Amino acid sequence: MENQIFTVGAGISKSMVLREDEIWFSQDKVSNLEKFEKAINKTGMLQSAYKVPLAKINEVSYNEASESAKIKYINDKGKEKKLNIGFGNTDISNQFGKHLGEKLGFTQTSTQEGQLKPLLLNGLYLALAVGGTFLFGMMDDTSQITDSSRRKGSGARAIMKLAVDTVGQTGVFIIGGLISLFLAFQLYKRFKNPSNEILYTK
């Protein structure tokens, strides 16, 4: 996984690459390793990237069902910092966490997650899906979706209005119902088969 640039969500960072003895993070979407290195070497107001020495990391963790991995490290000021690195992919987050933990020679421990936390999170997604289905399905005037004084999110609202207008009320209920059933199944499956929390420490 080294020297491969990943698109991530890690604080304000959007790109990450694991080097031999450092992890590089950039606020920009970087696709070229040479450009990444130039950004790392910039200082002052022009700095949009930073590095975390592997020697400063004291913990790596991930949930086998999660799309993110977490690290704890000591920053330049001697303070412990936590960073959640979202990969948008469960397999990659697991591979990264395992690779980094083993590369650092840390001790691995595994514990089964509690059932309540994923139940609440997945329950929230289900509630939003059901609520959204009824909200848009019962809406007689779809112009309400785009009627807002706020400019932020206007594009997304316009797309939502177009989608609702295209499929109609019946289509909204059918699609929303299928999504809700899928989320309900995922909730049940996660509840009956809790995941493992993997932790690597010195």
C-alpha positions as CSV (number, residue, x, y, z in Angstrom):
1,M,0.0,0.0,0.0
2,E,3.0,2.2,0.1
3,N,3.6,5.1,-2.4
4,Q,-0.1,4.7,-3.5
5,I,-2.1,7.9,-3.3
6,F,-5.6,7.5,-1.8
7,T,-8.5,9.8,-1.9
8,V,-9.6,10.1,1.7
9,G,-11.5,12.1,4.2
10,A,-9.2,12.8,7.1
11,G,-10.0,16.1,8.8
12,I,-9.6,18.7,6.1
13,S,-7.3,16.4,4.1
14,K,-8.5,14.9,0.8
15,S,-5.4,12.9,-0.2
16,M,-3.1,10.5,1.6
17,V,0.0,8.5,0.8
18,L,1.9,6.1,3.0
19,R,5.7,6.4,2.6
20,E,8.6,4.4,4.0
21,D,8.7,6.3,7.3
22,E,5.9,8.9,7.0
23,I,2.3,9.4,6.1
24,W,1.6,12.4,3.9
25,F,-1.8,14.2,3.9
26,S,-2.9,17.0,1.6
27,Q,-5.9,19.4,1.6
28,D,-6.1,19.0,-2.1
29,K,-6.9,16.1,-4.4
30,V,-3.4,15.0,-5.5
31,S,-2.9,12.4,-8.2
32,N,0.9,12.8,-8.7
33,L,3.5,11.6,-6.2
34,E,6.0,14.3,-7.3
35,K,3.4,17.1,-6.8
36,F,2.6,15.6,-3.5
37,E,6.2,15.8,-2.4
38,K,6.5,19.4,-3.5
39,A,3.4,20.3,-1.5
40,I,4.9,18.5,1.6
41,N,8.1,20.6,1.3
42,K,6.3,23.9,1.1
43,T,6.1,26.0,4.3
44,G,4.2,29.0,5.6
45,M,1.0,30.3,3.9
46,L,1.6,28.1,0.9
47,Q,1.5,24.9,2.9
48,S,-1.4,22.7,2.0
49,A,0.1,19.3,3.0
50,Y,1.7,17.9,6.1
51,K,3.3,14.6,7.2
52,V,3.0,12.3,10.2
53,P,6.3,10.4,11.0
54,L,5.5,6.7,11.6
55,A,7.7,6.9,14.7
56,K,5.2,9.3,16.2
57,I,2.3,6.9,15.8
58,N,1.4,5.0,19.0
59,E,-2.0,3.4,18.0
60,V,-3.8,2.2,14.9
61,S,-7.4,0.9,15.0
62,Y,-10.3,0.0,12.7
63,N,-13.6,-1.7,12.8
64,E,-13.9,-4.5,10.2
65,A,-17.3,-3.2,9.1
66,S,-16.1,0.4,8.8
67,E,-14.8,2.4,5.8
68,S,-12.3,4.2,8.0
69,A,-9.2,3.6,10.0
70,K,-7.9,5.6,13.0
71,I,-4.4,6.6,14.1
72,K,-3.2,8.3,17.3
73,Y,0.1,10.2,17.1
74,I,2.2,12.8,18.8
75,N,2.4,16.1,17.0
76,D,5.3,18.6,16.8
77,K,4.0,20.2,20.0
78,G,4.1,17.0,21.9
79,K,0.3,16.6,22.1
80,E,-1.5,13.4,21.2
81,K,-3.7,13.8,18.2
82,K,-6.4,11.5,16.8
83,L,-7.1,11.2,13.1
84,N,-10.0,9.3,11.5
85,I,-9.0,8.4,7.9
86,G,-12.1,7.6,5.7
87,F,-11.4,5.6,2.6
88,G,-15.0,5.1,1.4
89,N,-14.3,1.4,1.2
90,T,-14.3,-1.2,3.9
91,D,-11.7,-3.5,2.3
92,I,-9.2,-0.7,1.8
93,S,-9.6,0.6,5.3
94,N,-9.1,-2.9,6.7
95,Q,-6.0,-3.4,4.5
96,F,-4.5,-0.1,5.5
97,G,-5.1,-0.6,9.2
98,K,-3.6,-4.1,9.1
99,H,-0.7,-3.1,6.9
100,L,0.2,-0.1,9.0
101,G,-0.1,-1.9,12.3
102,E,2.1,-4.7,11.2
103,K,4.6,-2.4,9.5
104,L,5.0,-0.6,12.9
105,G,5.4,-3.9,14.7
106,F,2.6,-3.2,17.0
107,T,0.7,-5.7,19.1
108,Q,-2.7,-6.6,17.8
109,T,-5.8,-7.2,19.9
110,S,-9.4,-7.9,18.7
111,T,-12.7,-7.3,20.6
112,Q,-16.2,-7.7,19.4
113,E,-18.1,-4.5,19.1
114,G,-21.1,-3.8,21.3
115,Q,-24.4,-4.2,19.5
116,L,-26.0,-0.9,20.6
117,K,-23.7,1.5,18.7
118,P,-24.2,0.0,15.2
119,L,-27.9,-0.5,16.0
120,L,-28.4,3.1,16.8
121,L,-26.5,4.3,13.7
122,N,-28.2,2.0,11.3
123,G,-31.5,2.7,13.0
124,L,-30.9,6.4,12.2
125,Y,-30.3,5.7,8.6
126,L,-33.5,3.6,8.4
127,A,-35.5,6.4,10.1
128,L,-34.2,9.0,7.7
129,A,-35.0,6.7,4.7
130,V,-38.6,6.1,5.9
131,G,-39.1,9.8,6.8
132,G,-37.7,10.9,3.5
133,T,-39.9,8.5,1.6
134,F,-43.1,9.8,3.3
135,L,-42.0,13.4,3.0
136,F,-41.3,13.4,-0.7
137,G,-44.0,10.8,-1.5
138,M,-46.8,12.9,0.1
139,M,-45.6,16.1,-1.4
140,D,-48.1,17.6,-3.8
141,D,-46.0,20.6,-4.9
142,T,-42.4,19.6,-5.5
143,S,-41.5,23.3,-5.9
144,Q,-41.2,23.3,-2.1
145,I,-38.0,21.3,-2.4
146,T,-36.2,24.2,-4.2
147,D,-38.1,27.1,-2.5
148,S,-35.4,28.4,-0.1
149,S,-33.6,31.6,0.6
150,R,-30.4,29.7,1.2
151,R,-28.1,29.3,-1.8
152,K,-26.1,26.5,-0.2
153,G,-27.3,23.2,-1.5
154,S,-29.6,24.7,-4.2
155,G,-28.0,22.4,-6.8
156,A,-28.7,19.3,-4.8
157,R,-32.3,20.4,-4.1
158,A,-32.8,21.0,-7.9
159,I,-31.6,17.5,-8.6
160,M,-33.9,16.1,-5.9
161,K,-36.9,17.9,-7.4
162,L,-36.1,16.6,-10.8
163,A,-35.8,13.0,-9.5
164,V,-39.2,13.3,-7.6
165,D,-40.9,14.8,-10.7
166,T,-39.5,12.1,-12.9
167,V,-40.5,9.0,-10.9
168,G,-43.7,10.5,-9.4
169,Q,-45.3,9.8,-6.0
170,T,-45.7,6.1,-6.6
171,G,-42.1,5.8,-7.8
172,V,-40.9,7.6,-4.7
173,F,-42.8,5.1,-2.4
174,I,-41.5,2.1,-4.4
175,I,-37.9,3.3,-4.4
176,G,-38.0,4.5,-0.8
177,G,-39.6,1.3,0.3
178,L,-36.9,-0.8,-1.4
179,I,-34.2,1.4,0.2
180,S,-35.8,1.1,3.6
181,L,-36.1,-2.7,3.3
182,F,-32.4,-2.9,2.4
183,L,-31.4,-0.7,5.3
184,A,-33.7,-2.8,7.7
185,F,-32.0,-6.0,6.4
186,Q,-28.5,-4.4,7.0
187,L,-29.5,-3.3,10.5
188,Y,-30.7,-6.8,11.3
189,K,-27.6,-8.5,9.8
190,R,-25.3,-6.1,11.7
191,F,-27.2,-6.7,14.9
192,K,-27.0,-10.5,14.6
193,N,-23.4,-10.5,13.4
194,P,-21.5,-7.8,15.3
195,S,-18.1,-6.8,13.8
196,N,-14.7,-6.8,15.4
197,E,-12.7,-3.8,16.6
198,I,-9.1,-4.3,15.7
199,L,-6.5,-2.4,17.7
200,Y,-2.7,-2.2,17.2
201,T,-0.6,-0.7,20.0
202,K,3.0,-0.5,21.0
